[in-house]
Amino acid sequence: MYAITVRDGEDPKLPDLVWAETPTPDPGPGEVLIEVTATAINRADLLQRRGFYPPPPGASEILGLECSGTIAALGAGVTGWSVGDRVCALLAGGGYAEYVAVPAVQVMPVPGEVDLVDAAGLPEVAATVWSNVFTAARLTAGETLLVHGGAGGIGTHAVQVAAARGARVAVTAGSDEKLATCAELGAEILVNYRTEDFVEKVKAATDGRGADVVLDNMGAKYLARNLEVLGPDGRLAVIGFQGGATGELNLSAMLGKRLQLTTIGLRGRPVDGPGGKAEIIAAVVDQVWPLLASGRVRPVVHARLPIAEAGRGHALLDSGEVTGKVVLQVR
């Protein structure tokens, strides 16, 4: 098969991405082989390309944490799937390729009438949002969720699912155009972080209470302000550290309001067992897929590029100008 390989280039800090021949994987016991139609770019891919985020032991060295396509073969012991089924899957690696082997429990049917190419951008955001916002942070109807980076891939999905499940959603974004998109998706409280203070605006919109849950991709930069914007018994779910990985945590502020902080990564989690990928994927199919099938939630795709232009897709995501996902089409 062919896949994107990472090779040394002119810039030692940014290796080249080359579409080149590489061995085709075989599905092991409990796995399926997917003929990839499309994959999607995540910030983890940008980090791995630069050597900062290696795959977990045993995972493919090829980039790509999600894909869509059709099942090409079944490993021993796999039931419930057939060759030719249209699927999408959460991966530990290997998505930037013509074929990928993945545990069958991480495979999902394409929901409803969602386009097969666009479905490539669903597994990572759906699993991240469900495990962080609804499982760990326990967001319920009537509560207020603040989503930082509301126009990003994870943000646009979180806004829609939270609104569809009866929560009130606040977002931060860096332009009025991105905020307008968030409003169309269901956000009610809109904060331009370049010109407005999200603590002041969220508290003003909630009669001083603040948010019940914050979904944060910034890390250290927003840590103190996130504790401030949370109301009593609030929950902070940190999923990234674009604003730094190291910061001081004010335990007094947390104790005073009974705040909780959670961090749930996906890539290195075990497949099975409590809180494993199988459990998360099953919950996503049960709770989120009906919202996609009904049209209440939809994939938000900023650009669809051929897989050979993966480098251009990385630059686009890195630019900060993306709304939703960047999808790489293999077939």
Secondary structure, DSSP 8 states (H G I E B T S, - for coil): -EEEEEE--SSTTS-EEEEEE-------TTEEEEEEEEEE--HHHHHHHTTSS---TTS-SS--SEEEEEEEEE-TT--S--TT-EEEEE-SS--SBSEEEEEGGGEEE--TT--TTGGGGSHHHHHHHIIIIIIIS---TT-EEEEETTTBHHHHHHHHHHHHTT-EEEEEESSHHHHHHHHHHT--EEEETTTS-HHHHHHHHTTT--EEEEEESSGGGGHHHHHHHEEEEEEEEE---TT-S-----HHHHHHHT-EEE---STTS-SSSTTSHHHHHHHHHHHTHHHHHHTSS---EEEEEEGGGHHHHHHHHHTT---BEEEEE--
